[in-house]
Amino acid sequence: MIDDWVTELCAALDVPPDAVDVAALLDLARDAAHHVERPAAPITTYIVGLAAGRAGGDASTVAELTARAGRLARGWNADPPEQT
């Protein structure tokens, strides 16, 4: 089901389907939801997509930004920044 959705959405938004690593994005969403808070999941994946698009949007950029955001999310409970 998710693969069909991704294929259809990519076609509708003119995104190459091979640029979407569903497993990595779901892992990122899980990490953000569990280590930050649930609403962080869609916001995190959106921001990664926005950053990737601004940086050219190739698959390696998406992968690097997804990994970087995942590390940040997983470390969030360990030492979140202080609120100012």
N, C-alpha and C positions, 0 to 999 in steps of 0.2 A: 504494500500500500504506500509506504513512504517513498519508495523508488518511483512509483507512478506519479505521485504528487510532485516530486522534485523534477522529474522529466517534463511534466506539464507546465509547472511554474517557470522552469528555465526557458521553455519555448515561448511562453507568454511574455517573459521579461527580456528575451534575447540574451540569455546567459548560456555559455557553453556548459552542458551538463557535466562534462569531465572536470570542470573547475570547482565542482561542489563535492567536498569530501564529507558525506553525510555522517559517517561514524565519528570523525574528528569534531564536527560541529555539535553533535549530540553529546560527546564527551565534554566539550567546553561548556555547553549549557548545563550539564549535570554538575560540573565543578562549580560554576557560578551559583547555581541554585543551592547547593549543599554547603558551600564554604562562605558565601556572602549572604544571600537570601534569595528566596524563590523568584521575586521579580527581576533579579539580576540576570537571569538566564536569557530572556529575549533581548534585553538591553545590551548585554555583553556581545551576543552574536551579531546584533545590528551594528554595534560600534566596530567590531572586527571587520565586518563587511564594508562599512564606510571607509575605514582606514585602508583596507586592501584596494578598494576602488580608487582611492586617491593616490595610492602608490603604484598603480598600473594594473592591479587585479590578476596577475598571473598566478598559477597554482602554487608556485614556490612562495610567493609573497603571502598568499592566504594561509598556507601551512605554517609559515614562520610567525605570523601575527596570531594565529590560533594557538600555537604552542606558547607564545609569550603571554597571552591573556590567560591561558590555562594555568601557567605557573603562578601568575599574580593571584588568581582566584584561589588556588589550592593553598597558598601561603597567607591568605587574608585573615583567617582566624588566629594564626600564629602571632601576627603583629600588625593589626590594622592601623593605618595612619590616624593620628589624633585629629579630632575635629577642632577647627579654629573659628 
